[in-house]
Amino acid sequence: MENRQALLEAAKNLVAAKGVKATTTADIAAKAGVAKGLLFYYFKDKESMIRVIADQLDADYMAALQAVIADKPSVESLHALIKYHFQFLEQSPGNAQFLYQCMAVNRITLGFYEHLYESILKILTQGLRSGDFVLQDPEELAYMILGSLHGIGRLKLSEFKRDYDAAKHLASFYENVLLCLR
């Protein structure tokens, strides 16, 4: 099991740094310090290994996110979701970069974005039902919020305005949008 974990960690770090296409199975095995054949003992191919990593990151992220947003009013939940996302970027830039790299190539991390979108949509729908928010199309706004998280997250990871408090400003922006609609 130690070799399997070493392969997963090596793959995650290489994909985060170089991208999916530029990372070879030989690179992964070398970084893990194991024979290349061992990689195929544990995984069918590079994509299946990357999928295991993506699924684990998705599960960990979503479990922590659900704990952060649970049992809060909709405005607070939205703020907490945005704050959590940017904390994740700050605390786990390699994991975030891995997710971005995989999405850019073969959509392996699409599930991550679908789950995050569903969490945003749930908050907006909850706010709509409670009367906290008045909006025409919660699905459209959920998509816009997801796009904001993704785009600004990529900018921060690339060191563009790294010190900018994106969580605070984005939460304030969307709160103003949602409250102006009332």
BALUMPA-454558 format. One line per 5 residues: number of its first residue (from 1); their letters; for each residue x, y, z of N, C-alpha, C, O. Coordinates in steps of 0.2 Angstrom, whole numbers. Layout:
N
NUM> a> X Y Z X Y Z X Y Z X Y Z | ...
//
This chain:
182
1> menrq> 4 -6 0 0 0 0 4 6 0 2 12 -3 | 10 6 3 15 12 3 17 14 -4 17 20 -5 | 18 9 -8 20 10 -15 14 14 -19 15 18 -23 | 8 11 -18 2 14 -21 1 21 -19 0 26 -23 | 2 23 -13 1 30 -10 7 34 -13 6 40 -15
6> allea> 13 31 -14 19 35 -16 17 37 -24 19 42 -26 | 14 32 -27 13 33 -34 7 39 -35 8 43 -39 | 2 38 -31 -3 43 -31 0 50 -29 -2 55 -33 | 4 51 -24 7 57 -22 11 60 -28 11 66 -29 | 15 56 -31 20 58 -36 16 60 -42 17 65 -45
11> aknlv> 10 56 -44 6 59 -50 3 65 -48 3 70 -53 | 0 66 -42 -3 72 -40 2 78 -41 0 83 -44 | 8 77 -38 13 83 -39 15 84 -46 16 90 -48 | 16 79 -50 18 80 -57 13 83 -61 14 88 -65 | 7 81 -60 1 84 -64 0 91 -62 -1 95 -67
16> aakgv> 1 93 -56 0 100 -53 5 104 -56 4 110 -58 | 11 102 -57 17 106 -59 17 106 -67 19 111 -70 | 16 100 -70 17 100 -77 11 99 -82 11 100 -88 | 6 97 -79 0 95 -83 -1 88 -84 4 84 -83 | -7 86 -86 -8 79 -87 -4 76 -93 -1 71 -93
21> kattt> -5 80 -99 -1 77 -105 6 77 -104 9 72 -107 | 9 82 -101 17 82 -100 19 77 -95 25 75 -94 | 15 74 -91 16 69 -86 16 62 -89 11 60 -91 | 21 58 -88 21 51 -91 21 46 -85 23 48 -80 | 19 40 -87 19 35 -82 27 34 -79 28 32 -74
26> adiaa> 31 35 -84 38 34 -82 40 39 -77 44 38 -72 | 38 45 -78 40 51 -73 37 49 -67 40 51 -61 | 31 47 -67 27 46 -60 31 40 -56 32 41 -50 | 32 35 -60 36 29 -56 43 32 -54 45 30 -48 | 46 35 -58 53 38 -56 52 42 -49 56 42 -45
31> kagva> 47 47 -50 47 51 -44 44 47 -38 46 49 -32 | 41 42 -39 38 38 -33 44 33 -31 43 30 -25 | 49 32 -35 55 28 -33 53 21 -34 55 17 -30 | 49 19 -38 47 12 -40 48 10 -47 48 15 -51 | 47 4 -48 48 2 -55 41 4 -59 36 3 -56
36> kgllf> 42 5 -65 36 8 -69 31 2 -69 25 4 -69 | 33 -4 -70 28 -10 -70 23 -10 -64 18 -12 -64 | 26 -7 -58 22 -7 -52 16 -3 -53 11 -4 -50 | 17 2 -56 11 7 -58 5 3 -61 0 4 -59 | 7 -1 -65 1 -5 -69 -1 -11 -65 -6 -13 -66
41> yyfkd> 2 -12 -59 0 -17 -54 -6 -14 -51 -11 -17 -49 | -6 -8 -49 -11 -4 -45 -16 -1 -49 -22 0 -47 | -14 2 -55 -19 6 -59 -19 3 -67 -14 1 -69 | -24 4 -70 -25 2 -77 -21 6 -81 -17 3 -86 | -21 12 -80 -17 17 -84 -16 24 -80 -19 24 -75
46> kesmi> -13 29 -83 -12 35 -80 -19 39 -79 -19 41 -73 | -23 38 -83 -30 41 -82 -34 39 -76 -37 42 -72 | -33 32 -75 -37 29 -69 -33 31 -63 -37 32 -58 | -27 32 -63 -23 34 -57 -25 42 -55 -27 43 -50 | -26 46 -61 -28 53 -60 -35 53 -57 -36 57 -53
51> rviad> -39 49 -60 -46 49 -58 -47 47 -50 -51 50 -47 | -43 42 -48 -43 41 -41 -41 47 -36 -44 48 -31 | -36 50 -39 -33 57 -35 -39 62 -35 -41 65 -30 | -42 63 -41 -47 68 -42 -53 66 -38 -56 71 -34 | -55 60 -38 -61 58 -34 -60 59 -26 -64 61 -22
56> qldad> -53 58 -24 -52 59 -17 -52 66 -15 -54 68 -10 | -49 70 -19 -49 77 -18 -56 80 -18 -57 84 -14 | -60 78 -22 -67 80 -23 -70 78 -16 -74 82 -13 | -70 72 -14 -73 69 -8 -71 73 -2 -75 75 2 | -64 74 -1 -62 78 5 -64 85 5 -66 88 10
61> ymaal> -64 88 -1 -66 95 -2 -73 96 0 -75 100 4 | -77 92 -3 -84 93 -2 -86 91 5 -91 94 8 | -83 86 8 -85 85 15 -83 90 20 -87 92 24 | -77 93 19 -75 99 23 -80 105 21 -82 109 26 | -82 106 15 -86 112 13 -93 111 16 -96 116 19
66> qavia> -96 105 16 -102 104 19 -102 105 26 -107 108 29 | -97 104 30 -96 105 37 -96 113 38 -99 115 43 | -93 116 34 -93 123 34 -99 127 33 -101 132 36 | -103 125 28 -109 128 26 -116 126 30 -121 129 29 | -115 120 33 -121 117 36 -124 121 42 -121 125 45
71> dkpsv> -131 121 42 -135 124 47 -134 132 47 -134 135 53 | -133 135 42 -132 143 42 -137 146 37 -139 143 33 | -139 152 39 -143 155 34 -140 156 28 -134 156 27 | -144 157 22 -141 157 16 -135 162 14 -130 160 11 | -136 168 17 -131 173 16 -124 171 19 -119 171 16
76> eslha> -125 168 25 -119 166 29 -116 160 25 -110 159 25 | -120 155 23 -118 149 19 -114 151 13 -109 148 11 | -117 156 9 -113 158 3 -106 161 5 -101 160 2 | -106 165 10 -100 168 12 -95 163 14 -89 163 13 | -97 158 18 -93 152 20 -90 148 15 -85 146 15
81> likyh> -95 147 10 -92 143 4 -87 147 0 -82 144 -1 | -88 153 -1 -83 157 -5 -76 157 0 -71 156 -3 | -77 159 6 -71 159 10 -67 152 10 -61 152 10 | -71 147 11 -68 140 11 -64 139 5 -59 136 5 | -67 141 -1 -64 139 -7 -57 143 -8 -52 140 -10
86> fqfle> -57 149 -6 -50 152 -6 -45 150 -1 -39 151 -2 | -48 148 5 -44 145 10 -40 138 7 -35 137 8 | -44 135 4 -42 128 1 -36 130 -4 -31 127 -4 | -37 135 -8 -32 137 -13 -26 139 -9 -20 138 -11 | -26 143 -4 -21 145 0 -17 140 4 -11 139 4
91> qspgn> -21 135 6 -18 130 11 -16 124 6 -12 120 9 | -19 123 1 -17 117 -3 -17 119 -11 -20 116 -15 | -12 123 -12 -11 125 -19 -10 120 -24 -12 120 -30 | -6 115 -22 -4 109 -26 -11 105 -28 -11 103 -34 | -15 104 -23 -21 101 -24 -26 105 -29 -29 102 -34
96> aqfly> -26 111 -28 -30 115 -32 -27 115 -39 -31 115 -44 | -21 116 -40 -17 116 -47 -19 109 -50 -20 109 -56 | -18 104 -46 -20 97 -49 -27 97 -52 -28 95 -58 | -32 100 -48 -39 100 -51 -39 104 -57 -43 102 -62 | -36 110 -57 -36 114 -63 -33 111 -69 -36 111 -75
101> qcmav> -27 108 -68 -24 105 -74 -28 99 -77 -28 98 -83 | -31 95 -73 -35 90 -75 -41 92 -79 -43 89 -84 | -44 97 -77 -50 100 -80 -49 103 -87 -52 102 -91 | -43 106 -87 -41 109 -93 -40 104 -99 -40 105 -105 | -38 98 -97 -36 93 -102 -42 88 -104 -44 88 -110
106> nritl> -44 84 -99 -48 79 -101 -54 78 -96 -57 73 -95 | -56 84 -93 -62 84 -89 -62 79 -83 -68 78 -81 | -57 76 -81 -57 71 -76 -60 74 -70 -64 71 -66 | -59 81 -68 -62 84 -62 -68 87 -63 -71 91 -59 | -72 85 -68 -78 88 -69 -83 87 -64 -87 91 -62
111> gfyeh> -82 81 -60 -87 79 -55 -86 84 -49 -90 86 -46 | -79 87 -48 -78 92 -43 -82 98 -44 -85 101 -40 | -82 100 -50 -85 106 -52 -93 105 -52 -97 110 -50 | -95 100 -54 -102 98 -53 -105 98 -46 -110 101 -44 | -101 95 -41 -103 95 -34 -102 102 -31 -107 104 -27
116> lyesi> -97 106 -33 -97 113 -31 -103 117 -33 -106 121 -30 | -104 116 -40 -110 120 -43 -117 118 -39 -121 122 -37 | -118 112 -37 -124 109 -34 -124 112 -27 -129 114 -25 | -118 113 -24 -118 116 -17 -120 124 -17 -124 126 -13 | -117 127 -22 -119 134 -23 -127 135 -25 -130 139 -22
121> lkilt> -129 130 -29 -136 131 -31 -141 129 -25 -146 132 -25 | -139 125 -21 -142 123 -15 -143 129 -11 -148 130 -8 | -138 133 -10 -138 139 -5 -142 144 -9 -146 147 -5 | -142 145 -15 -146 150 -18 -153 148 -18 -158 152 -17 | -155 142 -19 -162 139 -19 -164 140 -12 -170 142 -10
126> qglrs> -160 138 -7 -162 139 0 -164 146 2 -169 148 5 | -160 151 -1 -161 158 0 -167 161 -3 -171 165 -1 | -168 158 -9 -174 160 -13 -181 157 -9 -186 161 -8 | -180 151 -6 -186 148 -2 -187 152 4 -193 153 6 | -182 154 7 -183 158 14 -184 165 13 -186 168 18
131> gdfvl> -184 168 7 -185 175 6 -179 179 7 -179 185 6 | -173 176 8 -167 180 9 -165 183 2 -162 188 2 | -166 179 -3 -164 181 -10 -170 181 -14 -175 177 -14 | -170 186 -19 -175 186 -24 -171 186 -31 -167 191 -32 | -171 181 -34 -168 180 -41 -172 177 -46 -176 172 -44
136> qdpee> -171 178 -52 -174 175 -57 -172 168 -59 -176 164 -60 | -166 167 -59 -163 161 -61 -157 158 -57 -151 160 -58 | -159 154 -52 -153 152 -47 -148 148 -51 -142 148 -49 | -150 144 -56 -145 140 -60 -140 145 -63 -134 143 -63 | -142 150 -66 -138 155 -70 -133 158 -65 -127 158 -66
141> laymi> -136 160 -59 -131 164 -54 -126 159 -51 -121 160 -50 | -129 152 -50 -124 147 -47 -118 146 -52 -112 146 -50 | -120 146 -59 -115 145 -64 -110 151 -64 -104 150 -64 | -112 157 -63 -108 163 -63 -104 163 -56 -98 165 -57 | -106 161 -51 -102 161 -45 -97 156 -46 -91 157 -44
146> lgslh> -99 150 -48 -94 145 -50 -88 147 -54 -82 146 -53 | -90 151 -59 -85 154 -64 -81 159 -61 -75 159 -62 | -84 163 -56 -80 167 -52 -74 164 -48 -69 166 -48 | -77 159 -44 -72 155 -40 -67 152 -44 -61 152 -42 | -68 149 -50 -63 146 -54 -58 151 -57 -52 150 -56
151> gigrl> -61 156 -60 -57 161 -63 -52 165 -59 -46 165 -60 | -55 167 -53 -51 171 -48 -46 166 -45 -41 168 -43 | -48 160 -44 -44 155 -41 -38 154 -45 -32 154 -43 | -39 153 -52 -33 152 -56 -29 158 -56 -22 157 -56 | -31 164 -56 -27 170 -56 -23 170 -49 -17 172 -50
156> klsef> -26 169 -44 -22 169 -37 -17 163 -38 -11 165 -35 | -18 158 -40 -13 152 -40 -7 154 -45 -2 152 -44 | -9 158 -50 -3 160 -55 0 167 -52 4 170 -56 | -1 168 -46 2 174 -42 0 181 -45 3 186 -43 | -6 181 -49 -8 188 -50 -12 190 -44 -17 187 -42
161> krdyd> -10 196 -42 -14 199 -36 -14 194 -30 -20 193 -27 | -9 190 -29 -9 185 -24 -12 188 -17 -15 184 -13 | -10 194 -15 -12 197 -9 -19 199 -9 -21 202 -4 | -23 199 -14 -29 202 -15 -34 197 -11 -34 191 -12 | -38 200 -7 -43 196 -3 -49 195 -7 -55 198 -6
166> aakhl> -48 190 -11 -54 188 -16 -60 186 -12 -66 187 -14 | -59 182 -7 -65 179 -4 -69 185 -1 -75 185 -2 | -66 190 2 -70 195 5 -74 199 0 -80 201 0 | -70 201 -6 -73 205 -11 -78 201 -15 -83 204 -17 | -77 195 -16 -82 191 -20 -88 190 -16 -94 190 -19
171> asfye> -88 188 -10 -93 187 -6 -98 194 -5 -104 193 -6 | -94 199 -4 -98 206 -4 -101 207 -11 -107 210 -11 | -98 206 -16 -101 207 -23 -107 203 -24 -112 206 -25 | -107 197 -22 -113 193 -23 -118 194 -18 -124 193 -20 | -116 196 -12 -121 198 -7 -125 204 -10 -131 204 -10
176> nvllc> -121 209 -13 -124 215 -15 -129 213 -21 -134 216 -22 | -127 209 -25 -131 207 -31 -137 204 -29 -143 205 -31 | -137 199 -24 -143 196 -21 -147 200 -17 -154 199 -18 | -145 205 -14 -149 209 -10 -152 215 -14 -157 217 -12 | -148 217 -19 -151 222 -23 -157 219 -27 -162 223 -29
181> lr> -158 213 -28 -163 210 -32 -170 210 -27 -175 208 -30 | -169 211 -21 -175 210 -17 -179 217 -17 -184 217 -14
//
